[in-house]
Structure formats: C-alpha cells, structure tokens
Amino acid sequence: MPPIKPETFSATLEGANVTPVFHPCPGCVDPVTVTIPGAQGRYTLKLAVDGATSSARVATDTDRLVFHVSAKFTPQ
C-alpha cells in the first residue's frame, strides 16, 4: 500500500469541516466518532488524502460515505 501524506487529509460532513476528529497515519487504524445531526435525512461524509503511487506520482484518494438516518437514536 503506497504511503499517504497525513497533512493533506481532509474530511467534511455536509460541508462542515470535521478533519480535526481524524488522526490519519500510514497503516494505522484509528476509530473515530463523528456526530451526525439527530434529524432524519441523508448525510454525506467526504474524505480525501494525497499519497504516492508505485511510480512515485502523487494521487488523491477520495471516499464518499452516505448515511441515511431514519429515526432519532436514543442511547440506552
């Protein structure tokens, strides 16, 4: 797996910057909690980070996660 450049990582939830919640590092697993507003609806989390390809070129990896909230969750 090519290494990432952690300083290029960004995350937005419905356009709001949530980057500080994450702590990216090459090869790490870092569970995080992102609070999704309690209202019903569709919420999009967008992630992006730059990394080196096997040919030493820089590429940006982007992911888009969509959450569908159908009812307000009340912790027990």
Distance bins in CASP14 RR format, pairs under 12 A and 6 or more apart:
PFRMAT RR
TARGET T0000
AUTHOR 0000-0000-0000
RMODE 2
METHOD distances of the structure
MODEL  1
1 26 1 0 0 1 0 0 0 0 0 0 0
1 27 1 0 0 1 0 0 0 0 0 0 0
1 28 0 0 0 0 0 1 0 0 0 0 0
1 51 0 0 0 0 0 1 0 0 0 0 0
1 52 0 0 0 0 0 1 0 0 0 0 0
1 53 0 0 0 0 0 1 0 0 0 0 0
1 54 0 0 0 0 0 1 0 0 0 0 0
1 61 0 0 0 0 0 1 0 0 0 0 0
2 26 0 0 0 0 1 0 0 0 0 0 0
2 27 0 0 0 0 0 1 0 0 0 0 0
2 49 0 0 0 0 0 1 0 0 0 0 0
2 50 0 0 0 0 0 1 0 0 0 0 0
2 51 1 0 1 0 0 0 0 0 0 0 0
2 52 1 0 1 0 0 0 0 0 0 0 0
2 53 1 0 1 0 0 0 0 0 0 0 0
2 54 1 0 0 1 0 0 0 0 0 0 0
2 55 0 0 0 0 1 0 0 0 0 0 0
2 56 0 0 0 0 1 0 0 0 0 0 0
2 57 0 0 0 0 1 0 0 0 0 0 0
2 58 0 0 0 0 1 0 0 0 0 0 0
2 59 0 0 0 0 1 0 0 0 0 0 0
2 61 0 0 0 0 1 0 0 0 0 0 0
3 24 0 0 0 0 0 1 0 0 0 0 0
3 25 0 0 0 0 1 0 0 0 0 0 0
3 26 1 0 1 0 0 0 0 0 0 0 0
3 27 0 0 0 0 1 0 0 0 0 0 0
3 28 0 0 0 0 0 1 0 0 0 0 0
3 49 0 0 0 0 0 1 0 0 0 0 0
3 50 0 0 0 0 0 1 0 0 0 0 0
3 51 1 0 0 1 0 0 0 0 0 0 0
3 52 1 0 1 0 0 0 0 0 0 0 0
3 53 0 0 0 0 0 1 0 0 0 0 0
3 54 0 0 0 0 0 1 0 0 0 0 0
3 56 0 0 0 0 0 1 0 0 0 0 0
3 58 0 0 0 0 0 1 0 0 0 0 0
3 59 0 0 0 0 0 1 0 0 0 0 0
3 61 0 0 0 0 0 1 0 0 0 0 0
4 22 0 0 0 0 0 1 0 0 0 0 0
4 24 1 0 0 1 0 0 0 0 0 0 0
4 25 1 0 0 1 0 0 0 0 0 0 0
4 26 1 0 1 0 0 0 0 0 0 0 0
4 27 0 0 0 0 1 0 0 0 0 0 0
4 28 0 0 0 0 1 0 0 0 0 0 0
4 47 0 0 0 0 0 1 0 0 0 0 0
4 48 0 0 0 0 0 1 0 0 0 0 0
4 49 1 0 1 0 0 0 0 0 0 0 0
4 50 1 0 0 1 0 0 0 0 0 0 0
4 51 1 0 1 0 0 0 0 0 0 0 0
4 52 0 0 0 0 1 0 0 0 0 0 0
4 53 0 0 0 0 0 1 0 0 0 0 0
4 58 0 0 0 0 0 1 0 0 0 0 0
4 59 0 0 0 0 0 1 0 0 0 0 0
4 60 0 0 0 0 0 1 0 0 0 0 0
4 61 1 0 0 1 0 0 0 0 0 0 0
5 24 0 0 0 0 1 0 0 0 0 0 0
5 25 0 0 0 0 0 1 0 0 0 0 0
5 26 0 0 0 0 1 0 0 0 0 0 0
5 48 0 0 0 0 0 1 0 0 0 0 0
5 49 1 0 0 1 0 0 0 0 0 0 0
5 50 1 0 1 0 0 0 0 0 0 0 0
5 51 1 0 1 0 0 0 0 0 0 0 0
5 52 1 0 0 1 0 0 0 0 0 0 0
5 58 1 0 0 1 0 0 0 0 0 0 0
5 59 0 0 0 0 0 1 0 0 0 0 0
5 60 0 0 0 0 1 0 0 0 0 0 0
5 61 0 0 0 0 0 1 0 0 0 0 0
6 19 0 0 0 0 0 1 0 0 0 0 0
6 22 0 0 0 0 1 0 0 0 0 0 0
6 23 0 0 0 0 1 0 0 0 0 0 0
6 24 1 0 1 0 0 0 0 0 0 0 0
6 25 1 0 1 0 0 0 0 0 0 0 0
6 26 1 0 0 1 0 0 0 0 0 0 0
6 27 0 0 0 0 0 1 0 0 0 0 0
6 28 0 0 0 0 1 0 0 0 0 0 0
6 30 0 0 0 0 0 1 0 0 0 0 0
6 49 1 0 0 1 0 0 0 0 0 0 0
6 50 0 0 0 0 1 0 0 0 0 0 0
6 51 0 0 0 0 1 0 0 0 0 0 0
7 19 0 0 0 0 0 1 0 0 0 0 0
7 24 0 0 0 0 1 0 0 0 0 0 0
7 25 0 0 0 0 0 1 0 0 0 0 0
7 26 0 0 0 0 0 1 0 0 0 0 0
7 49 0 0 0 0 1 0 0 0 0 0 0
7 50 0 0 0 0 1 0 0 0 0 0 0
7 51 0 0 0 0 0 1 0 0 0 0 0
8 19 0 0 0 0 0 1 0 0 0 0 0
8 24 0 0 0 0 1 0 0 0 0 0 0
8 47 0 0 0 0 0 1 0 0 0 0 0
8 48 1 0 0 1 0 0 0 0 0 0 0
8 49 1 0 1 0 0 0 0 0 0 0 0
8 50 1 1 0 0 0 0 0 0 0 0 0
8 51 1 0 0 1 0 0 0 0 0 0 0
8 52 0 0 0 0 0 1 0 0 0 0 0
8 58 0 0 0 0 1 0 0 0 0 0 0
8 59 0 0 0 0 0 1 0 0 0 0 0
8 60 1 0 0 1 0 0 0 0 0 0 0
8 61 0 0 0 0 1 0 0 0 0 0 0
8 62 0 0 0 0 0 1 0 0 0 0 0
9 17 0 0 0 0 0 1 0 0 0 0 0
9 18 0 0 0 0 0 1 0 0 0 0 0
9 19 1 0 0 1 0 0 0 0 0 0 0
9 20 0 0 0 0 0 1 0 0 0 0 0
9 21 0 0 0 0 0 1 0 0 0 0 0
9 22 1 0 0 1 0 0 0 0 0 0 0
9 23 0 0 0 0 1 0 0 0 0 0 0
9 24 1 0 1 0 0 0 0 0 0 0 0
9 25 0 0 0 0 1 0 0 0 0 0 0
9 26 0 0 0 0 0 1 0 0 0 0 0
9 28 0 0 0 0 0 1 0 0 0 0 0
9 30 0 0 0 0 0 1 0 0 0 0 0
9 32 0 0 0 0 0 1 0 0 0 0 0
9 46 0 0 0 0 0 1 0 0 0 0 0
9 47 1 0 0 1 0 0 0 0 0 0 0
9 48 1 0 0 1 0 0 0 0 0 0 0
9 49 1 0 1 0 0 0 0 0 0 0 0
9 50 0 0 0 0 1 0 0 0 0 0 0
9 51 0 0 0 0 0 1 0 0 0 0 0
9 60 0 0 0 0 0 1 0 0 0 0 0
9 61 0 0 0 0 1 0 0 0 0 0 0
9 62 0 0 0 0 0 1 0 0 0 0 0
9 63 0 0 0 0 0 1 0 0 0 0 0
10 16 0 0 0 0 0 1 0 0 0 0 0
10 17 1 0 0 1 0 0 0 0 0 0 0
10 18 0 0 0 0 1 0 0 0 0 0 0
10 19 1 0 1 0 0 0 0 0 0 0 0
10 20 0 0 0 0 0 1 0 0 0 0 0
10 21 0 0 0 0 0 1 0 0 0 0 0
10 22 0 0 0 0 1 0 0 0 0 0 0
10 24 0 0 0 0 1 0 0 0 0 0 0
10 45 0 0 0 0 0 1 0 0 0 0 0
10 46 0 0 0 0 1 0 0 0 0 0 0
10 47 1 0 0 1 0 0 0 0 0 0 0
10 48 1 0 1 0 0 0 0 0 0 0 0
10 49 1 0 0 1 0 0 0 0 0 0 0
10 50 0 0 0 0 1 0 0 0 0 0 0
10 60 0 0 0 0 1 0 0 0 0 0 0
10 61 0 0 0 0 0 1 0 0 0 0 0
10 62 0 0 0 0 1 0 0 0 0 0 0
10 63 0 0 0 0 0 1 0 0 0 0 0
11 17 1 0 0 1 0 0 0 0 0 0 0
11 18 1 0 1 0 0 0 0 0 0 0 0
11 19 1 0 1 0 0 0 0 0 0 0 0
11 20 0 0 0 0 1 0 0 0 0 0 0
11 21 1 0 0 1 0 0 0 0 0 0 0
11 22 1 0 1 0 0 0 0 0 0 0 0
11 23 0 0 0 0 0 1 0 0 0 0 0
11 24 0 0 0 0 1 0 0 0 0 0 0
11 32 0 0 0 0 1 0 0 0 0 0 0
11 34 1 0 0 1 0 0 0 0 0 0 0
11 44 0 0 0 0 0 1 0 0 0 0 0
11 45 1 0 0 1 0 0 0 0 0 0 0
11 46 1 0 0 1 0 0 0 0 0 0 0
11 47 1 0 1 0 0 0 0 0 0 0 0
11 48 1 0 0 1 0 0 0 0 0 0 0
11 49 0 0 0 0 1 0 0 0 0 0 0
11 62 0 0 0 0 0 1 0 0 0 0 0
11 63 0 0 0 0 1 0 0 0 0 0 0
11 64 0 0 0 0 0 1 0 0 0 0 0
11 65 0 0 0 0 0 1 0 0 0 0 0
12 18 1 0 0 1 0 0 0 0 0 0 0
12 19 1 0 0 1 0 0 0 0 0 0 0
12 20 0 0 0 0 0 1 0 0 0 0 0
12 21 0 0 0 0 0 1 0 0 0 0 0
12 22 0 0 0 0 0 1 0 0 0 0 0
12 34 0 0 0 0 0 1 0 0 0 0 0
12 43 0 0 0 0 0 1 0 0 0 0 0
12 44 0 0 0 0 1 0 0 0 0 0 0
12 45 1 0 0 1 0 0 0 0 0 0 0
12 46 1 0 1 0 0 0 0 0 0 0 0
12 47 0 0 0 0 1 0 0 0 0 0 0
12 48 0 0 0 0 1 0 0 0 0 0 0
12 62 0 0 0 0 0 1 0 0 0 0 0
12 63 0 0 0 0 0 1 0 0 0 0 0
12 64 0 0 0 0 0 1 0 0 0 0 0
12 65 0 0 0 0 0 1 0 0 0 0 0
13 19 0 0 0 0 0 1 0 0 0 0 0
13 20 0 0 0 0 0 1 0 0 0 0 0
13 21 0 0 0 0 1 0 0 0 0 0 0
13 22 0 0 0 0 0 1 0 0 0 0 0
13 32 0 0 0 0 0 1 0 0 0 0 0
13 33 0 0 0 0 0 1 0 0 0 0 0
13 34 1 0 0 1 0 0 0 0 0 0 0
13 35 0 0 0 0 1 0 0 0 0 0 0
13 36 1 0 0 1 0 0 0 0 0 0 0
13 37 0 0 0 0 1 0 0 0 0 0 0
13 42 0 0 0 0 0 1 0 0 0 0 0
13 43 1 0 0 1 0 0 0 0 0 0 0
13 44 1 0 0 1 0 0 0 0 0 0 0
13 45 1 0 1 0 0 0 0 0 0 0 0
13 46 1 0 0 1 0 0 0 0 0 0 0
13 47 0 0 0 0 0 1 0 0 0 0 0
13 64 0 0 0 0 0 1 0 0 0 0 0
13 65 0 0 0 0 1 0 0 0 0 0 0
13 66 0 0 0 0 0 1 0 0 0 0 0
13 67 0 0 0 0 1 0 0 0 0 0 0
14 34 0 0 0 0 0 1 0 0 0 0 0
14 35 0 0 0 0 0 1 0 0 0 0 0
14 36 0 0 0 0 1 0 0 0 0 0 0
14 37 1 0 0 1 0 0 0 0 0 0 0
14 39 0 0 0 0 0 1 0 0 0 0 0
14 41 0 0 0 0 0 1 0 0 0 0 0
14 42 0 0 0 0 1 0 0 0 0 0 0
14 43 1 0 1 0 0 0 0 0 0 0 0
14 44 1 0 0 1 0 0 0 0 0 0 0
14 45 0 0 0 0 1 0 0 0 0 0 0
14 46 0 0 0 0 1 0 0 0 0 0 0
14 65 0 0 0 0 0 1 0 0 0 0 0
14 66 0 0 0 0 0 1 0 0 0 0 0
14 67 0 0 0 0 0 1 0 0 0 0 0
14 69 0 0 0 0 0 1 0 0 0 0 0
15 43 0 0 0 0 0 1 0 0 0 0 0
15 44 0 0 0 0 1 0 0 0 0 0 0
15 45 0 0 0 0 1 0 0 0 0 0 0
15 46 1 0 0 1 0 0 0 0 0 0 0
15 64 0 0 0 0 0 1 0 0 0 0 0
16 34 0 0 0 0 0 1 0 0 0 0 0
16 35 0 0 0 0 0 1 0 0 0 0 0
16 36 0 0 0 0 0 1 0 0 0 0 0
16 37 0 0 0 0 1 0 0 0 0 0 0
16 43 0 0 0 0 0 1 0 0 0 0 0
16 44 0 0 0 0 0 1 0 0 0 0 0
16 45 0 0 0 0 0 1 0 0 0 0 0
16 46 0 0 0 0 0 1 0 0 0 0 0
17 34 0 0 0 0 0 1 0 0 0 0 0
17 45 0 0 0 0 0 1 0 0 0 0 0
17 46 0 0 0 0 0 1 0 0 0 0 0
18 32 0 0 0 0 1 0 0 0 0 0 0
18 33 0 0 0 0 0 1 0 0 0 0 0
18 34 1 0 1 0 0 0 0 0 0 0 0
18 35 0 0 0 0 1 0 0 0 0 0 0
18 36 0 0 0 0 0 1 0 0 0 0 0
18 43 0 0 0 0 0 1 0 0 0 0 0
18 44 0 0 0 0 0 1 0 0 0 0 0
18 45 1 0 0 1 0 0 0 0 0 0 0
18 46 0 0 0 0 1 0 0 0 0 0 0
18 47 0 0 0 0 1 0 0 0 0 0 0
18 65 0 0 0 0 0 1 0 0 0 0 0
19 32 0 0 0 0 0 1 0 0 0 0 0
19 34 0 0 0 0 0 1 0 0 0 0 0
19 45 0 0 0 0 0 1 0 0 0 0 0
19 46 0 0 0 0 0 1 0 0 0 0 0
19 47 0 0 0 0 1 0 0 0 0 0 0
19 48 0 0 0 0 1 0 0 0 0 0 0
19 49 0 0 0 0 0 1 0 0 0 0 0
20 32 0 0 0 0 0 1 0 0 0 0 0
20 34 0 0 0 0 0 1 0 0 0 0 0
21 30 0 0 0 0 1 0 0 0 0 0 0
21 31 0 0 0 0 0 1 0 0 0 0 0
21 32 1 0 1 0 0 0 0 0 0 0 0
21 33 1 0 0 1 0 0 0 0 0 0 0
21 34 1 0 1 0 0 0 0 0 0 0 0
21 35 0 0 0 0 1 0 0 0 0 0 0
21 45 0 0 0 0 0 1 0 0 0 0 0
21 47 0 0 0 0 0 1 0 0 0 0 0
22 28 0 0 0 0 0 1 0 0 0 0 0
22 29 0 0 0 0 0 1 0 0 0 0 0
22 30 1 0 0 1 0 0 0 0 0 0 0
22 31 0 0 0 0 0 1 0 0 0 0 0
22 32 1 0 1 0 0 0 0 0 0 0 0
22 33 0 0 0 0 0 1 0 0 0 0 0
22 34 0 0 0 0 1 0 0 0 0 0 0
22 45 0 0 0 0 0 1 0 0 0 0 0
22 47 0 0 0 0 1 0 0 0 0 0 0
22 48 0 0 0 0 0 1 0 0 0 0 0
22 49 0 0 0 0 1 0 0 0 0 0 0
23 29 0 0 0 0 0 1 0 0 0 0 0
23 30 1 0 1 0 0 0 0 0 0 0 0
23 31 0 0 0 0 0 1 0 0 0 0 0
23 32 1 0 0 1 0 0 0 0 0 0 0
24 30 1 0 0 1 0 0 0 0 0 0 0
24 32 0 0 0 0 0 1 0 0 0 0 0
24 47 0 0 0 0 1 0 0 0 0 0 0
24 48 0 0 0 0 0 1 0 0 0 0 0
24 49 1 0 0 1 0 0 0 0 0 0 0
24 50 0 0 0 0 0 1 0 0 0 0 0
24 51 0 0 0 0 0 1 0 0 0 0 0
24 61 0 0 0 0 0 1 0 0 0 0 0
25 49 0 0 0 0 0 1 0 0 0 0 0
26 49 0 0 0 0 0 1 0 0 0 0 0
26 50 0 0 0 0 0 1 0 0 0 0 0
26 51 0 0 0 0 1 0 0 0 0 0 0
26 52 0 0 0 0 0 1 0 0 0 0 0
32 45 0 0 0 0 0 1 0 0 0 0 0
32 47 0 0 0 0 0 1 0 0 0 0 0
34 43 0 0 0 0 1 0 0 0 0 0 0
34 44 0 0 0 0 0 1 0 0 0 0 0
34 45 1 0 0 1 0 0 0 0 0 0 0
34 46 0 0 0 0 0 1 0 0 0 0 0
34 47 0 0 0 0 0 1 0 0 0 0 0
34 65 0 0 0 0 1 0 0 0 0 0 0
34 67 0 0 0 0 1 0 0 0 0 0 0
35 43 0 0 0 0 0 1 0 0 0 0 0
35 45 0 0 0 0 0 1 0 0 0 0 0
35 67 0 0 0 0 0 1 0 0 0 0 0
35 69 0 0 0 0 0 1 0 0 0 0 0
35 73 0 0 0 0 0 1 0 0 0 0 0
36 42 0 0 0 0 0 1 0 0 0 0 0
36 43 1 0 1 0 0 0 0 0 0 0 0
36 44 0 0 0 0 0 1 0 0 0 0 0
36 45 0 0 0 0 1 0 0 0 0 0 0
36 65 0 0 0 0 0 1 0 0 0 0 0
36 66 0 0 0 0 0 1 0 0 0 0 0
36 67 1 0 1 0 0 0 0 0 0 0 0
36 68 0 0 0 0 0 1 0 0 0 0 0
36 69 1 0 0 1 0 0 0 0 0 0 0
36 70 0 0 0 0 0 1 0 0 0 0 0
36 72 0 0 0 0 0 1 0 0 0 0 0
36 73 0 0 0 0 1 0 0 0 0 0 0
37 43 1 0 0 1 0 0 0 0 0 0 0
37 67 0 0 0 0 0 1 0 0 0 0 0
37 69 1 0 0 1 0 0 0 0 0 0 0
37 72 0 0 0 0 1 0 0 0 0 0 0
37 73 0 0 0 0 0 1 0 0 0 0 0
38 67 0 0 0 0 0 1 0 0 0 0 0
38 69 1 0 0 1 0 0 0 0 0 0 0
38 70 0 0 0 0 0 1 0 0 0 0 0
38 71 0 0 0 0 1 0 0 0 0 0 0
38 72 1 0 1 0 0 0 0 0 0 0 0
38 73 1 0 0 1 0 0 0 0 0 0 0
38 74 0 0 0 0 0 1 0 0 0 0 0
39 67 0 0 0 0 0 1 0 0 0 0 0
39 69 1 0 0 1 0 0 0 0 0 0 0
39 70 0 0 0 0 0 1 0 0 0 0 0
39 71 0 0 0 0 0 1 0 0 0 0 0
39 72 1 0 0 1 0 0 0 0 0 0 0
39 73 0 0 0 0 0 1 0 0 0 0 0
40 67 0 0 0 0 0 1 0 0 0 0 0
40 68 0 0 0 0 1 0 0 0 0 0 0
40 69 1 0 1 0 0 0 0 0 0 0 0
40 70 1 0 0 1 0 0 0 0 0 0 0
40 71 1 0 0 1 0 0 0 0 0 0 0
40 72 1 0 0 1 0 0 0 0 0 0 0
40 73 0 0 0 0 0 1 0 0 0 0 0
41 66 0 0 0 0 0 1 0 0 0 0 0
41 67 0 0 0 0 1 0 0 0 0 0 0
41 68 1 0 0 1 0 0 0 0 0 0 0
41 69 1 0 1 0 0 0 0 0 0 0 0
41 70 1 0 0 1 0 0 0 0 0 0 0
41 71 0 0 0 0 0 1 0 0 0 0 0
41 72 0 0 0 0 0 1 0 0 0 0 0
42 64 0 0 0 0 0 1 0 0 0 0 0
42 65 0 0 0 0 0 1 0 0 0 0 0
42 66 1 0 0 1 0 0 0 0 0 0 0
42 67 1 0 0 1 0 0 0 0 0 0 0
42 68 1 0 1 0 0 0 0 0 0 0 0
42 69 1 0 0 1 0 0 0 0 0 0 0
42 70 0 0 0 0 0 1 0 0 0 0 0
43 64 0 0 0 0 0 1 0 0 0 0 0
43 65 0 0 0 0 1 0 0 0 0 0 0
43 66 1 0 0 1 0 0 0 0 0 0 0
43 67 1 0 1 0 0 0 0 0 0 0 0
43 68 0 0 0 0 1 0 0 0 0 0 0
43 69 1 0 0 1 0 0 0 0 0 0 0
43 70 0 0 0 0 0 1 0 0 0 0 0
44 63 0 0 0 0 0 1 0 0 0 0 0
44 64 1 0 0 1 0 0 0 0 0 0 0
44 65 1 0 0 1 0 0 0 0 0 0 0
44 66 1 0 1 0 0 0 0 0 0 0 0
44 67 1 0 0 1 0 0 0 0 0 0 0
44 68 0 0 0 0 0 1 0 0 0 0 0
44 69 0 0 0 0 0 1 0 0 0 0 0
45 62 0 0 0 0 0 1 0 0 0 0 0
45 63 0 0 0 0 1 0 0 0 0 0 0
45 64 1 0 0 1 0 0 0 0 0 0 0
45 65 1 0 1 0 0 0 0 0 0 0 0
45 66 1 0 0 1 0 0 0 0 0 0 0
45 67 1 0 0 1 0 0 0 0 0 0 0
46 60 0 0 0 0 0 1 0 0 0 0 0
46 61 0 0 0 0 0 1 0 0 0 0 0
46 62 1 0 0 1 0 0 0 0 0 0 0
46 63 1 0 0 1 0 0 0 0 0 0 0
46 64 1 0 1 0 0 0 0 0 0 0 0
46 65 1 0 0 1 0 0 0 0 0 0 0
46 66 0 0 0 0 1 0 0 0 0 0 0
47 60 0 0 0 0 0 1 0 0 0 0 0
47 61 0 0 0 0 1 0 0 0 0 0 0
47 62 1 0 0 1 0 0 0 0 0 0 0
47 63 1 0 1 0 0 0 0 0 0 0 0
47 64 1 0 0 1 0 0 0 0 0 0 0
47 65 1 0 0 1 0 0 0 0 0 0 0
48 59 0 0 0 0 0 1 0 0 0 0 0
48 60 1 0 1 0 0 0 0 0 0 0 0
48 61 1 0 0 1 0 0 0 0 0 0 0
48 62 1 0 1 0 0 0 0 0 0 0 0
48 63 1 0 0 1 0 0 0 0 0 0 0
48 64 0 0 0 0 1 0 0 0 0 0 0
49 58 0 0 0 0 0 1 0 0 0 0 0
49 59 0 0 0 0 1 0 0 0 0 0 0
49 60 1 0 0 1 0 0 0 0 0 0 0
49 61 1 0 1 0 0 0 0 0 0 0 0
49 62 0 0 0 0 1 0 0 0 0 0 0
49 63 0 0 0 0 1 0 0 0 0 0 0
50 57 0 0 0 0 0 1 0 0 0 0 0
50 58 1 0 1 0 0 0 0 0 0 0 0
50 59 1 0 0 1 0 0 0 0 0 0 0
50 60 1 0 1 0 0 0 0 0 0 0 0
50 61 1 0 0 1 0 0 0 0 0 0 0
50 62 0 0 0 0 0 1 0 0 0 0 0
51 57 0 0 0 0 1 0 0 0 0 0 0
51 58 1 0 1 0 0 0 0 0 0 0 0
51 59 1 0 1 0 0 0 0 0 0 0 0
51 60 1 0 0 1 0 0 0 0 0 0 0
51 61 1 0 0 1 0 0 0 0 0 0 0
51 62 0 0 0 0 0 1 0 0 0 0 0
52 58 1 0 0 1 0 0 0 0 0 0 0
52 59 1 0 0 1 0 0 0 0 0 0 0
52 60 0 0 0 0 0 1 0 0 0 0 0
52 61 0 0 0 0 0 1 0 0 0 0 0
53 59 1 0 1 0 0 0 0 0 0 0 0
53 60 0 0 0 0 0 1 0 0 0 0 0
53 61 0 0 0 0 0 1 0 0 0 0 0
67 73 0 0 0 0 0 1 0 0 0 0 0
END
